[in-house]
Amino acid sequence: MRWVVIGHVPERNHDLAIAIFNPMLQGPINFLDIRNILHDFLRNHKGVGYRTMQPCPHGQAFVRFNYLFDKDNLIENSPHQYGDGTITFVAHNRAWNNRSAVMTHEVWLMLLGLDLDLWTQNLLEKAVSSFGQLMLWEEDHYYMSRGIVKLRVSDLDDIPWFFVFTKGLDFVSNSWTVQCEVLLIKMLGQDAQDEDFPPGDDDFDPNQFFYHGFG
């Protein structure tokens, strides 16, 4: 299994949900039968309209609804009784393969001998994507012997000692080996204490507040 850190993912499918049957018959099933069951349930039992429906690897069908409220309502009130079983709806990105990942550290890395032609944001993001998320890169042409990058990682042990960059365009192509050194480590999760309950408008001491460092 290969772990890939992809950074921000824009959500563009707020109207899409996954329908899951329970129990589900074993063996191959014609999707037309699944479509007919969902169509009857949505249109005749729930009075809900949808635009498209197609097979889903994480359930029985992707359903794209006409209205966001209908989708959220079906999700929040799942499972729904239908015949001898139930139908459950989940958001398209909250299927069984969805889990939580924790970034534990922020680290500064030095890539020693990073060829100047490799000094691009996209290439560095690709290079570290298997173990971390690139936060920023200090492109300092006064120090062309190394590149300095800041990452968020989930496990310090995943940081490699060397990167091997290769073009991979032809049968034989050039590659460059770059040494990686950890310069600084900061553990994440060390937040400030919980916020205090604010006092009422007439229940506070002005002397408790300090401005401009003058007391």
LODOVEX-81302 format. One record per atom (N, C-alpha, C, O): x, y, z. Coordinates in steps of 0.2 Angstrom, whole numbers, padded with zeros to 4 digits, always signed. Layout:
N
XYZ;...
***
This chain:
215
+0004-0006+0000;+0000+0000+0000;+0004+0006+0000;+0009+0006+0004;+0003+0011-0004;+0007+0017-0004;+0002+0023-0002;-0003+0024-0004;+0005+0027+0003;+0002+0032+0006;+0003+0039+0002;+0009+0040+0001;-0002+0042+0000;-0001+0048-0004;-0004+0054-0001;-0010+0054+0001;+0000+0059+0001;-0003+0065+0004;-0005+0070-0001;+0000+0072-0005;-0011+0072-0002;-0013+0076-0008;-0015+0083-0006;-0017+0087-0011;-0015+0085+0000;-0016+0092+0002;-0024+0094+0002;-0028+0089+0002;-0025+0100+0000;-0032+0102+0000;-0036+0099-0005;-0034+0099-0011;-0042+0097-0004;-0046+0094-0009;-0053+0098-0009;-0057+0098-0005;-0054+0101-0015;-0060+0105-0015;-0066+0101-0016;-0066+0096-0020;-0071+0102-0012;-0077+0098-0012;-0082+0100-0018;-0085+0106-0017;-0083+0097-0023;-0088+0099-0028;-0094+0094-0029;-0098+0095-0034;-0095+0089-0025;-0100+0085-0026;-0105+0084-0020;-0106+0079-0017;-0107+0090-0018;-0112+0090-0012;-0118+0087-0013;-0122+0085-0008;-0120+0086-0019;-0127+0083-0021;-0126+0075-0022;-0131+0072-0024;-0121+0072-0021;-0119+0065-0022;-0119+0061-0016;-0116+0063-0011;-0123+0055-0016;-0122+0051-0010;-0122+0044-0013;-0123+0042-0019;-0120+0039-0008;-0120+0032-0010;-0125+0028-0006;-0127+0029+0000;-0129+0024-0010;-0134+0020-0007;-0132+0013-0006;-0128+0010-0010;-0133+0010+0000;-0130+0004+0002;-0136+0000+0005;-0140+0002+0009;-0137-0006+0002;-0142-0011+0004;-0140-0016+0009;-0134-0018+0009;-0144-0017+0014;-0143-0022+0019;-0149-0026+0021;-0154-0023+0023;-0149-0032+0020;-0144-0037+0017;-0143-0036+0010;-0148-0034+0006;-0138-0038+0007;-0136-0038+0000;-0136-0045-0003;-0132-0049+0000;-0139-0047-0008;-0139-0054-0010;-0132-0055-0013;-0128-0051-0016;-0129-0061-0012;-0123-0063-0014;-0123-0065-0022;-0128-0067-0024;-0117-0064-0025;-0116-0066-0032;-0118-0060-0036;-0120-0054-0034;-0117-0061-0043;-0118-0055-0048;-0125-0053-0048;-0130-0057-0048;-0126-0047-0048;-0133-0044-0048;-0134-0039-0054;-0129-0035-0055;-0139-0039-0058;-0140-0034-0063;-0141-0027-0060;-0145-0026-0056;-0137-0022-0062;-0138-0015-0059;-0145-0012-0061;-0147-0008-0057;-0148-0015-0066;-0155-0012-0068;-0160-0014-0062;-0164-0010-0061;-0159-0020-0059;-0163-0022-0053;-0162-0017-0047;-0166-0015-0044;-0155-0015-0046;-0154-0010-0041;-0157-0004-0042;-0160+0000-0038;-0156-0001-0048;-0159+0005-0050;-0167+0005-0049;-0169+0010-0047;-0170+0000-0051;-0177+0000-0050;-0179+0000-0043;-0184+0003-0041;-0176-0003-0039;-0177-0003-0031;-0176+0004-0029;-0180+0006-0025;-0170+0007-0030;-0169+0014-0028;-0174+0019-0031;-0176+0023-0027;-0176+0018-0037;-0181+0022-0040;-0187+0022-0037;-0191+0027-0035;-0190+0016-0035;-0196+0015-0032;-0196+0018-0025;-0200+0021-0022;-0190+0017-0021;-0189+0019-0014;-0189+0027-0014;-0193+0030-0010;-0185+0030-0019;-0185+0037-0019;-0191+0041-0021;-0193+0046-0018;-0193+0039-0027;-0199+0042-0030;-0206+0041-0027;-0210+0045-0025;-0207+0034-0025;-0214+0032-0023;-0214+0032-0015;-0220+0034-0013;-0209+0031-0012;-0209+0030-0005;-0207+0037-0001;-0210+0039+0004;-0202+0040-0004;-0199+0046-0001;-0201+0053-0005;-0201+0058-0002;-0204+0052-0011;-0205+0058-0015;-0199+0063-0016;-0200+0069-0016;-0193+0059-0017;-0187+0063-0018;-0185+0062-0026;-0185+0057-0028;-0183+0068-0029;-0180+0067-0035;-0173+0067-0036;-0169+0069-0031;-0170+0064-0041;-0163+0063-0042;-0162+0064-0050;-0166+0063-0054;-0155+0065-0051;-0154+0067-0058;-0150+0061-0061;-0152+0059-0067;-0146+0058-0058;-0142+0052-0061;-0141+0047-0056;-0142+0048-0050;-0140+0040-0058;-0138+0035-0054;-0134+0030-0058;-0135+0028-0063;-0129+0028-0054;-0124+0023-0058;-0121+0019-0052;-0121+0020-0046;-0118+0013-0055;-0114+0008-0050;-0109+0012-0046;-0106+0016-0048;-0108+0009-0040;-0103+0012-0035;-0099+0006-0032;-0102+0001-0030;-0092+0007-0032;-0088+0001-0029;-0089+0001-0021;-0087-0004-0018;-0091+0006-0018;-0092+0006-0011;-0099+0005-0008;-0100+0006-0002;-0103+0003-0012;-0110+0002-0010;-0114-0001-0016;-0111-0004-0021;-0120+0001-0017;-0124-0002-0023;-0125+0003-0028;-0125+0002-0034;-0125+0010-0026;-0126+0015-0032;-0124+0022-0029;-0124+0024-0023;-0121+0026-0034;-0120+0033-0033;-0127+0036-0035;-0130+0034-0040;-0129+0041-0031;-0136+0044-0033;-0134+0052-0032;-0132+0054-0027;-0136+0055-0038;-0135+0063-0038;-0142+0066-0037;-0146+0065-0042;-0143+0069-0032;-0150+0072-0030;-0151+0079-0033;-0147+0082-0035;-0158+0080-0034;-0159+0087-0036;-0158+0092-0031;-0156+0098-0033;-0159+0090-0025;-0159+0095-0019;-0154+0093-0014;-0155+0087-0012;-0150+0097-0011;-0146+0095-0006;-0149+0093+0000;-0147+0089+0004;-0155+0097+0002;-0159+0095+0008;-0161+0088+0008;-0160+0084+0013;-0163+0085+0002;-0166+0078+0001;-0160+0074+0003;-0161+0069+0006;-0154+0075+0000;-0148+0071+0001;-0146+0071+0009;-0146+0065+0011;-0146+0076+0012;-0144+0077+0019;-0149+0073+0023;-0147+0070+0028;-0155+0074+0021;-0161+0071+0025;-0161+0064+0025;-0162+0060+0030;-0159+0061+0019;-0159+0054+0019;-0153+0051+0022;-0153+0046+0025;-0147+0055+0022;-0141+0053+0026;-0142+0053+0033;-0141+0048+0037;-0145+0058+0036;-0146+0059+0043;-0151+0054+0046;-0150+0053+0052;-0156+0052+0042;-0161+0048+0045;-0160+0040+0043;-0164+0036+0043;-0154+0039+0040;-0152+0032+0038;-0151+0028+0045;-0149+0030+0050;-0153+0021+0044;-0155+0017+0038;-0163+0018+0038;-0166+0019+0042;-0165+0017+0032;-0172+0017+0030;-0175+0010+0029;-0172+0006+0025;-0180+0009+0032;-0183+0002+0031;-0187+0002+0024;-0190+0006+0022;-0185-0004+0020;-0188-0005+0014;-0188-0012+0012;-0183-0016+0012;-0195-0015+0012;-0196-0022+0011;-0193-0026+0017;-0195-0024+0022;-0189-0031+0015;-0186-0035+0021;-0179-0033+0023;-0176-0036+0027;-0177-0027+0021;-0171-0025+0023;-0171-0017+0024;-0176-0014+0025;-0165-0014+0024;-0164-0007+0024;-0160-0004+0019;-0156-0008+0016;-0161+0002+0018;-0156+0006+0013;-0153+0012+0017;-0157+0016+0020;-0147+0012+0017;-0143+0017+0020;-0139+0022+0015;-0137+0020+0010;-0140+0028+0017;-0136+0033+0012;-0130+0036+0016;-0131+0038+0022;-0125+0037+0013;-0119+0040+0016;-0116+0045+0010;-0117+0044+0004;-0113+0050+0013;-0110+0055+0008;-0105+0051+0004;-0102+0046+0006;-0104+0054-0003;-0100+0050-0007;-0093+0049-0005;-0089+0045-0007;-0090+0054+0000;-0083+0053+0002;-0083+0051+0009;-0078+0052+0013;-0088+0047+0011;-0088+0045+0018;-0090+0037+0018;-0094+0035+0022;-0088+0034+0013;-0089+0026+0012;-0084+0023+0017;-0081+0026+0021;-0085+0016+0017;-0081+0012+0021;-0073+0013+0020;-0070+0011+0025;-0071+0016+0015;-0064+0017+0014;-0061+0023+0017;-0055+0025+0016;-0066+0027+0020;-0064+0034+0023;-0061+0033+0030;-0065+0029+0034;-0056+0035+0032;-0053+0035+0039;-0050+0042+0040;-0049+0046+0036;-0048+0043+0047;-0044+0049+0049;-0037+0048+0049;-0034+0042+0051;-0033+0053+0047;-0026+0053+0047;-0023+0059+0051;-0026+0064+0051;-0018+0057+0055;-0015+0062+0059;-0008+0064+0057;-0004+0060+0056;-0007+0071+0056;+0000+0073+0055;+0003+0075+0062;+0000+0079+0065;+0008+0072+0063;+0011+0072+0070;+0016+0078+0071;+0017+0080+0076;+0020+0079+0065;+0026+0084+0066;+0026+0089+0060;+0024+0087+0055;+0029+0094+0061;+0031+0099+0056;+0039+0098+0056;+0042+0099+0061;+0042+0098+0050;+0049+0097+0050;+0052+0102+0044;+0049+0103+0039;+0058+0104+0046;+0062+0107+0040;+0067+0103+0038;+0071+0100+0042;+0067+0102+0031;+0072+0097+0028;+0077+0101+0023;+0075+0106+0020;+0083+0099+0023;+0088+0101+0018;+0089+0096+0013;+0091+0091+0015;+0088+0098+0007;+0089+0093+0001;+0096+0095-0002;+0096+0100-0006;+0101+0092+0000;+0108+0094-0002;+0109+0091-0009;+0109+0086-0011;+0112+0096-0013;+0113+0095-0020;+0107+0094-0024;+0108+0091-0030;+0102+0097-0023;+0096+0097-0027;+0097+0101-0033;+0098+0107-0033;+0097+0098-0039;+0099+0101-0045;+0094+0107-0046;+0088+0107-0045;+0097+0113-0049;+0093+0119-0050;+0087+0118-0054;+0082+0121-0054;+0087+0113-0059;+0082+0112-0064;+0076+0109-0060;+0071+0108-0063;+0077+0106-0054;+0072+0103-0051;+0069+0107-0046;+0064+0105-0042;+0071+0114-0046;+0068+0118-0041;+0061+0121-0043;+0061+0127-0045;+0056+0117-0043;+0049+0119-0044;+0045+0116-0039;+0046+0111-0036;+0039+0120-0038;+0035+0118-0032;+0031+0112-0034;+0031+0107-0029;+0029+0110-0040;+0026+0104-0042;+0030+0098-0041;+0028+0093-0038;+0036+0099-0043;+0041+0093-0042;+0042+0091-0035;+0042+0085-0033;+0043+0096-0030;+0044+0095-0023;+0038+0092-0020;+0039+0088-0016;+0032+0095-0022;+0026+0092-0019;+0025+0084-0021;+0023+0080-0017;+0027+0083-0027;+0027+0076-0029;+0032+0071-0025;+0030+0066-0024;+0038+0074-0024;+0043+0070-0021;+0041+0069-0014;+0043+0063-0012;+0038+0073-0010;+0036+0072-0003;+0030+0069-0002;+0028+0068+0004;+0026+0068-0007;+0019+0066-0006;+0018+0059-0003;+0012+0058-0001;+0023+0055-0003;+0022+0048-0001;+0023+0048+0007;+0021+0043+0010;+0025+0053+0010;+0026+0053+0017;+0024+0060+0021;+0024+0060+0027;+0022+0065+0017;+0021+0072+0020;+0018+0077+0015;+0017+0075+0009;+0016+0082+0018;+0013+0088+0014;+0017+0094+0014;+0019+0096+0019;+0019+0096+0008;+0024+0102+0008;+0020+0108+0010;+0015+0110+0007;+0023+0112+0015;+0020+0118+0017;+0023+0124+0014;+0019+0128+0012;+0029+0124+0014;+0032+0130+0010;+0039+0128+0008;+0042+0123+0011;+0042+0132+0004;+0049+0130+0001;+0053+0137+0000;+0050+0142-0003;+0058+0137+0003;+0062+0143+0003;+0067+0143-0003;+0072+0139-0003;+0065+0146-0008;+0069+0146-0014;+0074+0152-0014;+0073+0157-0016;+0080+0150-0012;+0086+0155-0010;+0091+0154-0015;+0095+0149-0014;+0092+0158-0021;+0097+0157-0026;+0104+0159-0023;+0109+0158-0027;+0104+0162-0017;+0111+0163-0015;+0114+0157-0012;+0120+0157-0011;+0110+0152-0011;+0113+0145-0008;+0110+0140-0013;+0105+0136-0011;+0113+0140-0019;+0111+0135-0024;+0113+0128-0022;+0111+0123-0026;+0117+0127-0017;+0119+0120-0016;+0114+0116-0012;+0114+0110-0012;+0108+0119-0010;+0103+0115-0006;+0096+0119-0007;+0096+0125-0008;+0091+0115-0006;+0084+0117-0005;+0082+0116+0002;+0083+0111+0005;+0078+0121+0005;+0075+0120+0011;+0068+0120+0011;+0065+0125+0008;+0065+0115+0014;+0057+0114+0013;+0055+0113+0020;+0058+0110+0024;+0048+0115+0021;+0045+0113+0027;+0039+0109+0026;+0035+0110+0021;+0038+0103+0029;+0033+0098+0028;+0029+0097+0035;+0031+0098+0040;+0023+0094+0034;+0020+0091+0039;+0020+0083+0037;+0018+0081+0032;+0022+0079+0042;+0022+0072+0042;+0018+0068+0047;+0017+0071+0052;+0017+0062+0046;+0013+0058+0051;+0018+0054+0055;+0016+0051+0060;+0024+0052+0052;+0029+0048+0055;+0036+0050+0053;+0037+0050+0047;+0040+0052+0058;+0047+0054+0056;+0051+0049+0053;+0055+0050+0049;+0049+0042+0055;+0053+0037+0052;+0052+0036+0044;+0056+0033+0041;+0047+0039+0041;+0045+0039+0034;+0050+0044+0030;+0050+0043+0024;+0053+0048+0033;+0057+0053+0030;+0063+0049+0027;+0067+0046+0031;+0065+0049+0021;+0070+0046+0018;+0077+0049+0019;+0077+0055+0020;+0082+0046+0018;+0089+0048+0019;+0091+0051+0012;+0095+0056+0012;+0088+0048+0007;+0090+0051+0000;+0084+0051-0005;+0079+0046-0004;+0084+0055-0009;+0079+0055-0015;+0082+0054-0021;+0088+0056-0022;+0079+0050-0025;+0082+0049-0032;+0077+0051-0037;+0072+0049-0038;+0079+0057-0040;+0075+0060-0045;+0077+0057-0052;+0083+0057-0054;+0072+0055-0056;+0073+0053-0063;+0068+0055-0068;+0062+0056-0066;+0070+0056-0074;+0065+0059-0079;+0060+0054-0081;+0054+0055-0081;+0063+0048-0083;+0058+0042-0084;+0054+0043-0091;+0049+0040-0092;+0057+0047-0095;+0054+0048-0102;+0056+0044-0107;+0052+0042-0112;+0062+0041-0107;+0065+0037-0112;+0067+0030-0109;+0066+0029-0103;+0069+0026-0113;+0072+0019-0111;+0077+0020-0106;+0078+0017-0101;+0082+0025-0108;+0087+0027-0103;+0087+0034-0102;+0086+0038-0107;+0086+0036-0096;+0086+0043-0094;+0090+0045-0088;+0092+0041-0084;+0091+0051-0087;+0095+0054-0082;+0092+0053-0075;+0086+0054-0074;+0096+0052-0070;+0093+0053-0063;+0098+0056-0058;+0104+0056-0060;+0096+0059-0053;+0100+0063-0048;+0098+0060-0041;+0092+0060-0039;+0103+0059-0037;+0102+0057-0030;+0104+0063-0026;+0109+0066-0027;+0099+0064-0021;+0099+0070-0017;+0099+0068-0010;+0094+0064-0008;+0103+0070-0006;+0103+0069+0001;+0098+0073+0005;+0097+0079+0003;+0095+0070+0010;+0090+0073+0014;+0092+0074+0021;+0094+0068+0024;+0092+0080+0024;+0094+0080+0031;+0088+0084+0035;+0086+0089+0032;+0087+0082+0041;+0082+0085+0045;+0085+0090+0049;+0090+0089+0053;+0083+0097+0048;+0086+0102+0052;+0082+0104+0058;+0085+0106+0063;+0075+0103+0058;+0071+0106+0064;+0065+0102+0064;+0062+0100+0059;+0063+0100+0070;+0057+0096+0071;+0052+0099+0076;+0055+0102+0081;+0046+0100+0075;+0041+0103+0079;+0035+0098+0080;+0032+0096+0075;+0033+0096+0086;+0027+0092+0087;+0021+0096+0086;+0020+0101+0089;+0016+0093+0082;+0010+0096+0082;+0005+0094+0087;+0006+0090+0091;-0001+0098+0088;-0006+0097+0093;-0005+0100+0099;-0009+0099+0104;+0001+0105+0100;+0002+0108+0106;-0002+0115+0105;+0001+0120+0104;-0008+0115+0106;-0012+0121+0105;-0013+0125+0111;-0011+0123+0117;-0015+0131+0111;-0016+0135+0117;-0022+0132+0121;-0026+0128+0118;-0023+0134+0127;-0028+0132+0132;-0035+0133+0129;-0035+0138+0125;-0040+0130+0131;-0047+0131+0129;-0049+0138+0130;-0046+0141+0135;-0053+0141+0126;-0055+0148+0127;-0059+0149+0133;-0063+0144+0135;-0058+0154+0137;-0062+0156+0143;-0069+0158+0141;-0070+0160+0135;-0074+0157+0145;-0081+0159+0144;-0081+0167+0145;-0078+0170+0149;-0083+0170+0140;-0083+0178+0140;-0088+0181+0145;-0093+0178+0146;-0085+0186+0148;-0090+0189+0153;-0095+0193+0150;-0095+0194+0144;-0100+0195+0154;-0106+0199+0151;-0103+0206+0150;-0098+0208+0152;-0107+0210+0146;-0105+0216+0144;-0104+0221+0150;-0100+0225+0149;-0108+0220+0155;-0107+0224+0161;-0103+0220+0167;-0103+0223+0173;-0100+0215+0166;-0097+0211+0171;-0090+0209+0169;-0088+0203+0168;-0086+0214+0169;-0078+0213+0168;-0075+0219+0171;-0077+0224+0172;-0068+0218+0172;-0064+0223+0175;-0059+0225+0169;-0055+0222+0166;-0060+0232+0167;-0056+0234+0162;-0048+0234+0163;-0044+0234+0159;-0046+0233+0170;-0039+0233+0171;-0036+0226+0170;-0030+0225+0170;-0041+0221+0168;-0038+0215+0166;-0035+0215+0159;-0032+0210+0157;-0037+0220+0155;-0035+0220+0148;-0029+0224+0147;-0028+0230+0150;-0024+0222+0143;-0018+0226+0142;-0017+0228+0134;-0019+0223+0130;-0015+0234+0133;-0015+0236+0126;-0008+0238+0125;-0005+0242+0129;-0005+0237+0119;+0001+0240+0116;+0007+0238+0121;+0012+0241+0120;+0007+0233+0126;+0012+0232+0130;+0014+0237+0135;+0019+0236+0138;+0009+0242+0136;+0011+0247+0141;+0007+0245+0148;+0007+0249+0152;+0004+0240+0149;+0000+0238+0155;-0007+0241+0155;-0011+0240+0160;
***
